[in-house]
Amino acid sequence: MNKDLDTSSPENLIHENDLLKLSVLGGIKLEGLDRMRITLKIELKGTSHSAIRHNLDLYNDNQLEKLIRKAAERLELGTSIIAASLNELTEQLEQYRIAEQKKQHPETLKSPTLSSKARKEAEAFLQSDNLLERTNELIGQSGVVGEELNRLIMYLIFTSRKRTQPLHIVSLGSSGVGKTHLQEKVGALIPEEDKIELTTLSENAFYYFGQRELKNKLILIEDLDGAENVLYPLRELQSKKRISKTIAHKNTRGETKTLHLVVEGPVSVSGCTTREQLYEDNANRSFLLYLDESEAQDSRIMAYQRKASAGKIAYEEEERLQELLKNTQRILEPVKVVNPYAELLTLPKEIFKPRRTNSHYLQFIEAVTFYHQYQREVKADENGEAYITTTPEDIRHANELMKPILLRKSDELNGACRNHLEALKQWVKEAGKTSFGNRETSRHFRKPITTIKRYHYQLVELGYLQVEKQKGVQSYRYTLSVSSHSETRSQTIDRALSQALYQITQAAGSPGPPSAQGNNGPVNTLKTNKKKTSAQ
């Protein structure tokens, strides 16, 4: 009677029947289905015959016949019995190997079929008034503490993965402020089948995905500092939406052939780092989010932690809201977006690298429109392609969210140094100081003095601080410059965005500038994208 293959020890696979015990010593290689090379031990049960040990390829007839004759002679059994036992072993090893390969290469997750109730709930949510405000509320109620602006921007950028021009994001901040936590929590609102979470990556990792395995996926990289080797292919995926590589490969006959590997995008990429300058090339292709490192945010997080420890967090409700937001993502369709007001949108001259920033700005407006697709009438162009159009309200929402990012893009200081300068201004004002030194600044902000010196050196070089050396001591005193560049830049960007939006509202026939309608003014008549398309 046959027995199943004993796989309790992968290094010693055992098959038994009434007469024989066959052991595969050292296990079996999972790759190369065209051969099955093993080291075999054959034992005859209940006798004193010595075991037979033999190395062979079970798919090689000549080797198999020699072993059958040798075993039959040694064990004093008929060749038919040995042959049948080896055939049983071969079939079981084939099944085992295929099963193990499937474990190593799990099937791609498929989007689940939503129930009628779940779909209606998701559609109703996407048709609700003040959709962005409601979305932000749900993100917070799903377990994301604080970071109201950053979390909504991140969610919209993650949503853009379904478009032909996805957006990308890099989260920046000091160690331990929660960059990875924010990415994980917002990433948890994206369906599992639409994202790939990576911790460590080898240099050629991206080239060995299936050709379409990454298409329209969200790639979450826990720490960019551990992914330096893949930054180049990552940039190529972001810019060209495909990567390719030619490698030398030996076939089963030992012949060297060239193999062309192609992986297609587009993809949306999100990563975290503490080192902004190191990833400048990647950062130029991405939205930069600087996390809230204020004491108020510390208090909010610690209060949530205390509630969790006290058992006062309704995790079931958080999971329900997460599932609702996942379902809204599942029903969004990759529809084309047309912005009829794009030619009226201009950026201030103060913005650095305006070409790429302008592209990001326009694409973010389209992402806001895309998320509102259940509130837009679907039209068809001359070629019959469906599309929806941007509204002035979409542009107003995008401006409100993009303003801090555009401010950073026009800043000659990096984010960490700018945050330090703003904190210095507040400290000097509240403490009534006229000057300050490195050591007292280090103690007050609880940062390493080397970091403080680096910030102060940059601020002196750019004219934000004035420095004087104290006589008789090896130390410096600093005073703030009278100029306030950040306030000027903020006013310039505000004015440019407001003027452009006013022109757009006039062109759209609105009664006045958007500010007259308030931040949550009326939106267009709700029309879902499930309605029949109309000709342009």
N, C-alpha and C positions, 0 to 999 in steps of 0.2 A: 504493500500500500504506500502510495506517495505521501510525502509530507511537504509542507511549505518550506521555503528557504528561510533558515534562521539568520536574521540580520541583526541580532542584538549586538554583535560586535562587527563593525564594518571591516575590520582587519582580519576577520576569520568567519567567512560566510559558510554555512553548513547546510547540506542537503542529505536527507536520509530516506532510505526505503527499508523493506523488510530484511534485505541482505547486506546492503552497503551503506557506509558513511563517507560522504565526499566533502572534503573541506577545501575552501579556496583561501590559501594562506596569503596574507598581505592585502586582501580585498581585490577590487577590480577597478580599473581606470574608467571614469565616466565618459571621457571624450573619445572620439574615434569609433563610431558605430560600425565601421567596416571591418573591425577586428575585435577579438576577445582573448587577449593574451593573459594567462593566469598561471599561478603555481598551485598545482592540485595534489592533494593527499587523499589516497583511496585506502579504506580499511574494510576488511571483511568481518562482520559482527560475529561474536561468539567463537572465534577461532584464534589460534596462535600465529597465524600468518603475519609476517611483517608488513607494515604499511608501505604503500608505493607512493613515492613523491616524484612529480614530473612537471616540467615547465613546458607549456605548449599554447598554441593559438587554437581555440575550439572551433574556429571557422576554417582551419587548414585541414583538408581531408587526409592528406598524407600523414601529418603528425597525429591526427586522431586515430587512424587505422593502426599505426604502430603502437600507440598506447593501449588500444583495445586488445591487441594480440598479446602484448607484454603483461597486462593485468590479468587476462584470462589464464595465461600460463602460470603466473605466480600464485594467483588465488584459487586456481583449479575450478574456474567457473566457465560457463559457456560464453562465447563472444557476444551472443545476442543479449544476454543479461547486462554485460558491461556497457554495450552500445546503448541500450535502452536507458540505463541509469545516467550516462553522460548526456543523452538527449534531453532527459528531464532536467538535469542541472543547467544545460545551456538555455533552455526556454525560461527557466526561473531567473537566471542571471540577466537575460534580456529584459524581462519585465521589471526587475529590480533597477537596472541601469536607467531605463526610460523614466521610471518613477522618480529616481533621484535627480535626473536632469530637469524634470519639471519643477522639482522643489527649488533648484538653483535658479531657474528662469521662470518665475511665476507668470501666469497669463496676465496680459494687460487688463487692468480694471476697466470694466465697462460701466457706463452711466446707468444707474438703476432706473427702472420704469416707475415713474411717480404715480401714486394713487390719485384718483380723481380729487379727493379732498386736499391732498398735499399740493397738487398743481393749482387748484383754485385759490388756496391760501397764498401761494407764492405770487400768482397773478394779481390778486387783490392788493398785496403789499406793494408790488411794482407800479400799481395804478394809484397809489395813495398820494394825497396832497403832501407837499413839503417832503418829497422822497428822501433827499439827502439828509435832512434833519432827522427823519424817522430812522434812516439807516444808521446814522451815528448813535442814536439812542440805543438801538438794538445791539450795536457793537459793544457799547458800554455795558449793557445788561447781560451780554454773553460772557463777561469776565475780563474785558480789557479795561484796566483802571487808568483814568486820566488820559493824557495824550490825545485830546479830542480832535485837534486838527490833524496830527500825524496819522492817527488810525484811519480817518476817513480818506485821506489822500492815499494811503497804502492800500486800502480796500478797493478804491477806484482803479488804481494802477494794476492791482492783481486782476481786476475784472477785464482790463484791456487785453489780457492774454488771448481772448477770443477774436481779436481784430487782426487785420493784416499788418498793422503797425503797432505792435504792443509797446508799452512803456516799461521802464526799468527803475529800480530804486536801490539806494544804498543808505543804510541807517548808520548814523555816526554818533559817537558819544564815548564818555569815559568807561573804563572797565567797571562792570557791575551795575550800570544804570538801567539795564533791562532791554538792550537792543534786540538780543535774540528772543527774549520773552515776548516783546511786542510783535516781532515777525511771526513767531510760532502761534500766538493767540489770534492774530488776524488771518494767518495762513490756515488756521483751523476752520475758518468760515468758507474756505474754498473746497469744493468736492475732491475727495481723495483721488478720483480717476483723472483729475486735471492738474495734479501737481506732483513734483518729484522733490523730495527733501534729501539734501546731501550734507554729510558732515566732513568727510575727507575725500579727496579726489586725486587720482594719479594723473600724470602729465597727458596721457592719451585717452583718458576716460570717456570724453565726449564723443570720440570718433567711433566707439564701439557700441553705441546705441543703435537700434534699428533705424532705417532710413527715415521713417515717419514717426518714430516713437516719441520724439520731443515736440512734434508739431502742435502749436497752440497750447503748450504746457507752461505752467508756472514752476520755475526752478528756484528753490529756496536753499541758499547756501548759509549754513549756520555761522561760519567764520571765514571771511575772505583771507584772513592772515594765514590760514592753513590751506589755501587754494591758489597760491601764487603761480603754480605750474600750469594752471588751466586758464589763466587770465586772457591769454591770446585767443584760443579758440572760443572763449566766452565772448570776447569783443566781436569776433567774426560772426558769431550767431546773432549778436545784437544788431550789428550793422548790415551784414549781407544776408542774414537769415538762412544761411547754410554754411556748412564746413565740409571740407573734403581732404582726403589724405591717401596717398599711394604707398603701399607697403609691399615687401617681398614675402611670399608665402609658399611653403612647401606642400605639395599635394600628397596623396597616399602613396604614390610611386616614388616619392623623393625628389620630384621635379620642382624647380623654383619657378613660381609664377608671380606676376604682379597683380595685386588686388587693389581696386579703387573703392575706398570707403567714403560714402556720402551720407551726411545727416542733415535733414531739412528742418528748418524752423517754420514760422517765427516762434520765438519764445519770449516770455516775460521773466526777467531775472531779478532776484532780490537777495541782497547779502548784507552782512554786518561787519563793521570794522572800527577800530579805535584810531587807525592811521589814515587820515584823509589824504595826505600828500602822496602816499605810496601808490594809491589806486587812481591817480588823476585821469589816466586815459579811460578807465572804466567809469569813473565818476562823471566824466564829460558826457557820457551816453545815458546817464541816469539822473533821476530826481534825488536830491540829497536831503535826507531828513535828519535834523539835529534833535536828539531826544531832550525832553524836559528834565533838567538836573536840579530843579529848584527844590527848596525845602518843602514847599506846598505839595509837590508831587511825591516827595519822600513820605510825607504825612498820609497822603491818600493811599499809597501802597501799603504802608505799615498798618493802617486802619483795616484794609482788606485782609491782610495777613492775620490780624487779631480776630476778625470775624470768622475767618476760615478755621482758625484754631478753636474757636468757641462753638463751632458747629452751626453757625448762623448764615452760611452761604447756601442758597438753594441751587445746588449743582444740577438737579434735574431740569429746572427752569432754564439754566444757562445752556444745557445741552439741547433743549427744545428750540431755543432761539438760534443756536448754531445751526441746527438742521434746517430751520426756516431759511436762513441766509444762504445755506448751501443750495437749497432747492431753487431760490431765486436765481442763483448763478446757473443752475442746470437748464433753466427755461429761457435764458437769454440767447438770442439767435445772432450769428455773425452777420448782421446787416450793415450795409455801407452807410456812412455818415457824410452828408454834404453841409458845409458851413457857408451859407450865402453871404455872410458878413465878414468873411476872412480878410478881404482886401481893405477893410476899414480898421483892422487891428494892427497897431504898431507898438513896438516896445521902446522904452526910453533909451537914449544913446549911451547912458551910463552902464547898461548891461554888458558884461564881458561875454565874449564868444557869442555874439548875437545870432549867428546863423543857426547854431544848434539849439540855443535857448528858444528862439522863435519857433522852431519846429516842435520842440517839447510843449510850448505854450499852446500851439494850435492843436496838437494831438491830445493834449489834456482836455481841451474844450470838447473835442470829438468824443473822448471817453465819457465825459459827463452826459453828452447827448445819447451816446450808446446805452448808458445805464437807464436812461429815461425812455427807452424804445417802446415800452407799453403805454406811454403817454403821447406817442407821436403817430401821425398818419403815415402809413407806408405808401410811397409813391413808386413809379417806375420811370426810368429814363428812356431815351430813344431806343436803346438796345434791349429794353425789357428788364434791366437789372433793378432790383428793389433797393430803395434808399429812404432814409429819414433825414430831416433837416434840423440844424441847430437853431435854437431860439435865443433871443436876447437874455432870457432868464438863465439859460445854460451858461452863457458867457459871464453873467454876473456871478453865478455860483463858482465858476472856474477862477474868476479874478480873486474872489475872497480867499479861496484855498491856495492860489498860486502866489499871492502877494508876498508872504514870507520867503518863498523859494526864489522869486525874482529879486528880492532884496539881497539874499545871499549871493545870487549870481552877479550882482553889481558891486559886490564887496571885495576890496583888495585884501582884506583879512580872511584867514580861514575861519571856519565856524567856531572852533575852540577858542581862538584868540579873540574873536568878536564877543563871544559870551563872557570872557574874562573882562574885556573892556567895559561892557555894560554893567557887570557886577561891580567893577571898580567905581564907576560913576555913582551907583546907588550907595555904596559903602562910604565914599568920600562925602556925599551929600548928607547922609543920615548921621555920620560921626562928626561932621563939622571939621574935617581934616583939610589942611592946606597942602600937605605933602605926605608921602609914605615911602617906606623902604621895602626891600625884597623880603626880609625876614618876617616883619610884622604882617605883610600881605600873605606870606606863606602860612603863618599861624592862623590868621583870620579865616582864610578860605580852605584851610586844611589840605593844601596841595604841596607836593614836593618843591623845595626851593629851586631846584634845577628847572622845573616846569615854569615857575613864576619868572625866573630870569629870562627864559626863552621868550615868553610872552612880552615881557617888558622891553626886551631888545627889539622885537619886531615893531612894537608900538612906538618906540623912540624913532626907529628908522623911517616910519611912515608919518611921523609928526603928530601922533595922537598923545604922546607923553613928552614932557620936557624933563631933562635930567641934569642934576648938578652933583658933583663929587664933594663930599664933606671934607673939610680940612683936617688933617691929622689922623683920619681913620680910613680904612679900606672898605668903604661902603658908599652907596649912592642913595639920593633922595629924588623922588619923582613927583611931578605935578601934572595935572591934566591940562591939555591944551584947551584954549578957549573955544576952538571950532567944534562943531557938532556935525560931523559928516553924515552919520547914520540918519539923523533927523532930516537932513536935506535930501538924502537919497530916498527916504521913505515918502517924503512929500512929493518928490518928482515922479516916483512910480505911481503913487496914488492919483496924481493929477493926470498922468498919461492914460492910465486905465479908465479913469472916470470920463475923460473927454472922448475916448474911443467908444465907450459904452453909450454915452449920450448921443453920439452920432448914429450909432446903431439903432437905438430906440426911436430916434427921429425917422430913420430910414424905414423902420418896421411899422411906423404909424402909431407909436405909443404916444399918450398924451403928454408925457414929460420924462425926465430922467428917471432911472430906476430907483434912485434914492427916495423919490416921492411915493413909491409903492411899498417901501420897507424891505427888510431882508428876506421876508417870506411872502412876497406878494403873489398875486394870482399867476397860475401857470396856464398853458394852452389847454383847450378842451381835451379831455382824456380820450384817446383812441388807441386801442391796443393794436400791436403789430400782427395780430391774428386776423384782422379784418382784410377784406379783399383789397388788393393794391389798386390804385387809380393812376391813370396816365398823367404825366406831368402837365 
